Amino acid sequence: MVIRVFLALRPGARPKLARLLTEMGCLTTTLEHEDDFWKRIALDDHDVVLLDRGSVPSPWEETIESIRRLPDRPEVLVAQENPTPEDRARILSAGALACVDPSLSPAFLRAELEAHINRRTEDLLVRVKSEEGVDESGLASYVTKSPAMRDLIQLARKVAGTDTSVLLLGETGVGKEWLARAIHADGTRPGGSFIAVNCGALPETLLESELFGHEEGAFTGASRPRRGRFELAHKGTIFLDEIAEMPLHLQVKLLRVLQTKTIQRLGSEDEIQTDVRIMAATNRDLDEAVRTKQFRPDLYYRLAVVNLRIPPLRERREDIEELAQSYLEVYRQQLGRPAVEIRADAMEALIDHAWPGNVRELINVIERAVLLAAENEVGLEDLPQSITPHAPGDFTTDAATPSETDDPESRDTAGFPRALFSAKLPEARHRLVEEFERRYLSRLLTKHEGRIGPTARSAGITPRALYEKMKNLGLAKEDFKD
């Protein structure tokens, strides 16, 4: 993560401290005139403010309190030569992180600054990881009986020990991001942040800002500066999911980042050095995208130094039982259920299912089954109809034949399938809503030929919300393209 430091110092101490901070990889902004203090500090998002008491508005104690209340809650360091114990006590009681003595030798001063900067970096990384929900488990957590998956994990272990760019390939829901997180956890940057960006879930106008950040006024609505995901991923890993959906003009900018290790915020001419490992993923055929000029070949070759293709779940059925059991335990604990087992006939149905949504679909099915299971076991009646089309007491709103849905005897006076009322209320409500959302979104996706933006606008939801619903329902936009 790139640490930004605002310097409000007398001219005599400024060059020495600015040089040391720059050598440490920090970006510095300098206050030239005291009257511009609040105007200048609002121009960017700062992590640390380094000041002396004569260069900031008085009273300086209130200034420190106001700085700490800024949106980014920057830490404050106060520079003072030869401070007495009383001086340090006053500075700390005002809310500053520490008192820094500029009269120290460069070696001692740098060591002190590094300690404070590293502390701030660690705090920010903890915050980013909690927001991202980073899974710290590495490749050792992958337990598989599939020869293809074992070969894949063995190759991933070799790749993890380098900073090589990696391209992860596979169908929707096979676990590309999980594998990327595991490689990061076992790699050379485990202490750095793992930042994931879904390139297909954001409108083109927002994706550039999300990746590279923007300055105040860069576009309508940019009321304050914002750092991009590349800045947050400094010294860590950035994972670009659905890279094939990235517009061509942004592919050019990404290629430049790979070549120069620098980025530019929207609305800025300044270049920012970044040290980031890039991993990308797609469920599309990038070779075909290159042939049809939808993806730049030079970017493809830079990203695909190593290709890791994750096999779909239907090609490794030997893993289904163990995966189902592991997620059964996860959701049993999350939902506070007693010990739950999967009945033999239900497990057989799970193993025989085609799993078009792969591991993600399996996870959703297990969570649903644990939620709906009336006893301490999951049976056929607790699985979706797509897995057990002839399960007892099941009903459908979409997969029934025309004769069944058109037969007045199969419906009550309100038009609901009579079989609906043989299910328990939570199950009936869940299935009815799920089938309605699947039919509703399928029709809109068909109408808009799988395009996310128009479909989301027609549904009145955000593209991100649409993606989440599609994941949960096992829908892939490729299935709706003409």
Beta strands, then each sheet from edge to edge (+ up, - down):
strand 1: 4-8
strand 2: 27-30
strand 3: 48-51
strand 4: 75-79
strand 5: 98-100
strand 6: 166-169
strand 7: 194-198
strand 8: 237-241
strand 9: 262-263
strand 10: 272-273
strand 11: 277-282
strand 12: 306-309
strand 13: 341-342
strand 14: 377-378
sheet 1: 2+ 1+ 3+ 4+ 5+
sheet 2: 7+ 8+ 11+ 6+ 12+
sheet 3: 9+ 10-
sheet 4: 13+ 14+
end
